[in-house]
Amino acid sequence: MFIGPVLPDALNRKLDSFRLKVESPTSVLLDREVTHPNEHPLRPIHWLANYLSRRDESLLPGGIITTGSYAGIIEVPMGLPLKFTYGDLGSFRVQFESVMHS
């Protein structure tokens, strides 16, 4: 799991769906519109805040909440630099490596 940066003005942005593109140096591995499984990522956060409140608990600053996957599991190759682009929300680059433990 990769934790991205805080999105400026996130509450006023379209977060229910966007175009997800995954690229390697030689090809486009995925390029499609993806949709949040709960229609919007704030829905599960509202549920969680209400649930915790009933238990006299609360969300804590700096906590990380996962709200579901827009695209499910995406299989990507190991050892290649990849670029993930999330519509106009931003992008990041990553390379996955296999680590063998003896």
C-alpha angles and dihedrals in degrees: 000000000000120000109212130202125284109274113235111237090002095163090060096047130095103255103157093087141352141164113277118201125183116189135183122195090266107032150012107256097185134006116166146117111269128196132204111251091231093044090249132026092232092066096073090043091055090049092049093048091051093045093050091045091057087055093048090250130117144199112270127223112260093021118139119226122187112209103184139290122284092203107020118224114348116196112215133175122264122239097023126108109246133193121209115196120191104198109267091332094088143266142245137199124226140163120205118214130192113235119199118204120202 
